[in-house]
Each structure stands twice: as C-alpha cells, then as structure tokens.
Amino acid sequence: MSGRGRPREFDRHQALVQAMLLFWDKGYDGTSLNELMTAMKIKSPSLYAAFGSKEDLFLEALELYWSTVGEEIWSELYKHERAQDSIQAVLLATARILTREDRPHGCFVTQTDLKSPLPNLRVGLKVLRCKPFEMLKNRLRLGQASREIGPHVDCDSVAHYYGIVQRGMAMVARDGSPRDTLEKVASHAMGTWDKIVPYPTAY
C-alpha cells in the first residue's frame, strides 16, 4: 500500500536564524518569500505552517536577534560594578559586535523602517527600540543608589544621550564604518561622562 510521503523535517531554529540574517541584511520589504524559502531551505507550505505569515516570521526573527545579538551587547550593563564602566562596555561591544564580518553590519532593530503599514511590525519595533533607553536609565539609577552618581543627575536625559550615541554607532556600522572608528566614538562619548555625570561630592 502506497501513501503520501511524510513532509520533510527541518531544523526550525536554524531556519529562523537564516531568516533573521536575511531580514537583517535586506529588511522586511527588501526580502522576498522566494529568498526566504531558499535561505531557510523549506517550501512555502512548511514556511507558513511553521511560522505563519511573513510578518509573523519577521517578528520572531526580530525577537531572536534581540535575545542573541542584543543580549551580547546589553548584558554588558550588568557585568561591571560602576555604571560608567557598564555603559562604556556597551558602546565597545556595539563597535565589536555590529562590525563582525560573519554577519550583516549594523543593528537589525534600528535599521528597520518604523513607517511600515503593518501595525504589529511597527509596535514590535517600537518596543525593542525603547528597551535600551529604559535599560540605560535603570543602570544609571542603580549608580545613584550606590552613590556613584549624585541624586541631582537627570538619569533620563543621560540615558538618552548614551542611547542615541549607541544607536548612531549602529547606524554608521551599517554604512561600513570600521570597528576602530566606532571605538573612537565610544571613547569620545565616555570622555564627556564627568561633565554630564559629575562625581557626587556630597549628599
């Protein structure tokens, strides 16, 4: 008795990694379904069955990026005793990680257009774009709690300053700026620390 063959099995995680790299390199609109199927080595029915729509696949790829590449960068905030050293480590990690030759340059999150007509995509991107500022602000407040940073310092504005520097580094990395150039940017940005986050002389 002959029957229909079983669908070809595939490594879902590895397929998602390939989708992430393609979306990261070409963006949502610039990536076709045919390109996705070729990179992921699956057919259209398997793609839709495993991931849903192209939009769903993109959002899952975005989350994978944040939990892997994003984690590599932003986990530096919690590896150092001082907030100053933590933020410097984030900027240096940005320079190192987003210029690697084995994957697309720049940041997947920041280089994706927020003007997409797809509401779920816009919301997902906005949530991830806001996370770094909140993480920086929370780390600065920990610095206040440990008395590294004075109580008068506006942690929100300082977080936005360094968050914008980090985002700018990610954007020019996409345009081809090399690691050493970005490391110099990080050095210049940290050189302003004592002016915008003066050492607390007294509480």
N, C-alpha and C positions, 0 to 999 in steps of 0.2 A: 504494500500500500504506500503510495507516494503522497506526500503532503508538502505544504509550503515550508520552505526553509525558515529557520529562526532568523530574526533580524540580527545583523552583525553587531556584536557588542563593541563598545568603545570606552575609553577612559574618559569619563565625564570631566574630571578635574583638569586633565591635560588638554582636553578640547576647549575648556573655558580659559585656560592660560593662553592658548593660541588666539582665541577671540579677543582677550584682553590686549595682547600685543598688537593685534591688527587695529583695533579701535584706538588704542593709544597712539599708534603711528599715523592713522588716516582719519580719525574722527568718526562720528556717527554717520553723518551724511556721505562722507567720502568712502565708506566701506560698503560694498555690495554684498548681497546674500551669496552670490557665487564665490566671492573672495572668502567669505566666512566658511562656507562649506569646504572649500579647497584647503584652507589653513587648518580647519578642525578635523578634516578627513572624515566627514559624515555627509549623508544625503539630507535633502530637505525634510522628509518626514521625521528623521531622527532628531534633527535640529529643533523642530517645533515641538516634538514630543518631550524632549529633554529640557528645553529652555523656554518654551512658549514663543513669544514674538521676538522680533529683532530688538525692540525696545527693552523687553524683559532681559534678554541676553546682555544688552549693553549695561543695564543697571547692575546685573550680577557681576559682570566684568569690572565695573567701577568699584563695587564693594570688595572684590578680590584684590584690586590694586591698592585700595586703602588699607586692607588688612595685611598686606605683604610689603609692598614698596613704601607705602605711607607709614607703616609701623617701623620700618627700618630707620626712617628719618625722625619721626616724632617720639619714638621711645627714648631718644636721647634726652628728652626733657626730664626724665626720672632716673638717670644714671649718675647724676652729679649732685654734690651737696649744695652748691650755690646756684641760684637762678642764673647768674651771669654766665657761669660755665656751661649750664644746661642750654641756654639759648645759643651760645657760641657753637656748641656741639651740633645743634640742629642745623645751623647755617653751613657748617663744614660738611655735615652729612648730606645736605642738599647739593652742595658742589660735587661731592664724590659720587653719590648715587645717581643723580639725574644726568650725568655725563658719561655713564658707562657705555662701552662700545658694543656690548652684547644685547642691547635692547634699545628701544626708542629713547631719545633725549627729551628732557623737559618733563613736566608733570601732566599726567593723564587728566586729572581733575581740573586744573586751571586752564588747560588749553582747549577744553570742550566748550562750545558756544552755549551760553545760557539763554539765547534767543530761540531755542528750539520750539516748534509748535507743539511738541509733546509735553503735556503738563507733568507727568510723572518723572520724565527726564529732567525737567527744569528744577523740580522740587528736590530730587535726589542729588543733583549737582550743588544746589544752594546749601543743602545740609552739610555736605562734605566740605564745601568752601568755607563755611563758618567755623568748622571744628578747630582748625589751627589757631584762630584768634582766641577762642574760648580756652584752649589748652595753654596758650601762652599767658593769658590773663590769670588763669588758675595757678600756674607755676610762679608768676610774679607775686601773687598773694601769699603763696607759701613762703616766698622770700620775705615778705612783710612779717609773717607770723614768726619767722626765725630771727627777725631783726637784722637781716642782711639789707633790707630795703626799708626806708623810712615810711611812716604812716601817711605822709603828705603826698607821696608819689601817686600819680594817676595811672594805675595799672592798665586801665582800658586803653588809654592813648599810647602807652609804651608797647602794649601787646600789638596794637595796630601798626605801630611803626615797624617793629621787627617782623610782623606778619607780612607787611607789604614788601619789605626787603626780601624776605624768603620767596614770596610769590614772584617778585621781579626776577630773582635769580633763576627760578624755574622757567620763566618765560624766555629769558635770553639763552638758557641752556638749550631750549627747543630750537632756537635760531642758530645754534652752533658755537656759542661761547664755550671755551675750554674750561676744564676744571680749575687751572691755576688762576684764571681771570676771576672766576666766581669766588675762589678762596680769598682773593684780594678784596673783593666786595665785602665778604664776610668780615674781614679784618677791619676795613674802614667803618663798617656799621658798628662793630663792637667798640671801636675807638671812641664812639660817642656815648658809651654807657655812663661814664662818670658825670657827664653833663646832664643827661636826661634822667638818670637814676643815681643821684648823689648819695654818697655814703652817709648814713644817718649818724649825726654827731651826738644826738640826744633824743630821747623820747619824752 
